[in-house]
Amino acid sequence: MKFKWKNWTGTIQASSYRHDNSEAWIFQTEDGEPIATLTVMLEDAGPPPPGCLYVKDWSENEGVLQALVEHGYVYDTGQRIPTGYVEAALVVKLAEIE
């Protein structure tokens, strides 16, 4: 699916984390070059509930949550899951990414 964030335009591709097989979203250029992993796996919290993802919205990913919401790809539940010194956002998927 088309996605614009910061100065990049590209697509989001679905993958999965090896540890728990939860869904991962990868943002890449139109040519397939990876830009950022938009989600995060939280080993201590376990996989997200069905139909949900943990979004990484800190450090180099700051602002990605707002962009995903504005594009209509996710709904922000407002729930935050602590992971170290930061928190991941629990979101509901509104779009199926392939």
N, C-alpha and C positions, 0 to 999 in steps of 0.2 A: 504494500500500500504506500502511496506517496506520503512523504512527511517532510516538513520544513522546520528546522530548528537552528537557532543562531544563524550562521552564514551558510548553512548547508541545506541542500535539497537532495532527497534520496528516497529510499524505500525501507520499510521495516520487514525483516524476515524472522520467522519463528524458528527456534531451535529448542534444545532442552539441556538442562544441567545433568551431568553424568551422575552426580551423587544421589539425587532424589527424583530425577526424571521430570522435575517441574519445568514449565515452559519458560523459555528465555526469548526476549525480543532483541534483535540486533539491528541497529541503524547502519545502513551502508549507502555508498554513492550509487548512482545509476549504473556504474560499471562494476559494482559488486565489491568495491573496496570498503572494509569495515571502518566506521567512524566511531561508534560507541555501542556498548552493551547497555540497554536502557533499563534492564531489570537486574535483580540481584537474588542470589540464593542465600537464605538464612538458615544455616545448619542448626543453630540452637532453637529456632522457632519452628522448624519443620516446614514442609511445603505449604504454600498458601492454600486457602480453601478453594474448592472447585469454582472455576470461572473467574478466579482472581490472580493477581500478580503482585510481587513486591517491586516497586519502582525505586531506582537509585536516583535521588535528586540532590546530591551533594557533590562537592569538588568539581571535576570537569563536567559532570552531568547536571549541574545546577540549572534550573529552568526547564528541564525536560518534562517534569510532571505537568506543569502548566501547558506546555505545547501539546502533550498527549491529550489533555482534557479539551483544549481548544479545538483540536482536530476531531474530537468526538470518538477517539479510540478507547478511552477509559473514563470511568467515573471515580473520582477521589472520594473514598469513604471517610476521610478525615482521621482514620486510624493510623498511628505510627508505631512501628516495631523497632525497638532499640537494637542496634548492632554496633558494638564498640562505643565510640564517641558520637555517633550519628544515628539517624533514624530512617528506616525505609518506609515508604508510603504503601499502604495496602489499597489496591485499586480493583475495581470490577471491570473486566474486559467488556467493551461495547462493540468491538470489532474482532472478527476472526482473522488472524494473520497466518499466512501460509509460509 
